[in-house]
């Protein structure tokens, strides 16, 4: 997984845009802090968790099928 960054502004909604670089997120945090006159945080990915519901197993025989 590639690291990405998001910006959260205190008292506002939730982050929605994934920034590929720290510089991009920092520039957006500055813009939003100025716009809303509130503290903005740059958030960084630490861990990813995924719930897999399917286990797929190939059950074909090793040799050619008879048809």
C-alpha positions in Angstrom: 0.0 0.0 0.0 1.3 3.4 -0.9 1.2 6.1 1.8 -1.2 8.9 1.4 -2.3 12.0 3.3 -5.6 13.6 4.2 -6.6 16.9 5.8 -9.0 17.3 8.7 -10.4 20.7 9.8 -11.5 20.9 13.4 -15.3 21.1 13.6 -15.9 20.4 10.0 -16.9 17.3 8.1 -14.5 14.4 7.5 -11.6 14.2 5.1 -12.5 13.2 1.5 -9.4 13.7 -0.7 -6.3 11.6 -0.7 -3.1 13.6 -1.3 -0.2 11.7 -2.8 2.4 13.9 -1.2 2.9 15.7 2.1 3.5 19.0 0.3 0.1 18.8 -1.4 -1.7 18.0 1.9 0.2 20.7 3.7 -0.8 23.3 1.1 -4.4 22.2 1.3 -4.3 22.4 5.1 -3.0 26.0 4.9 -5.7 26.9 2.4 -8.5 25.4 4.6 -7.1 26.8 7.8 -7.2 30.3 6.2 -10.6 29.7 4.7 -12.4 28.4 7.8 -10.2 30.2 10.4 -9.8 26.8 12.2 -7.0 24.4 12.9 -6.3 21.9 10.1 -4.5 18.6 10.6 -2.5 16.7 8.0 -3.2 13.0 8.6 -1.0 10.1 7.3 -1.8 6.5 6.7 -0.3 4.1 9.3 -2.2 0.9 8.7 -4.8 -0.6 6.3 -7.3 -3.2 7.4 -9.5 -5.1 4.9 -12.2 -7.7 5.6 -12.2 -10.4 3.0 -15.4 -12.5 2.7 -14.4 -14.9 0.0 -11.7 -17.6 -0.2 -11.1 -18.6 -3.8 -9.4 -21.9 -4.4 -8.6 -23.4 -7.8 -9.9 -26.9 -7.8 -9.2 -27.9 -11.4 -7.4 -31.2 -11.9 -3.7 -31.0 -12.8 -4.2 -32.9 -16.1 -6.4 -32.1 -19.0 -10.2 -32.3 -18.7 -11.7 -35.3 -20.5 -14.1 -33.1 -22.6 
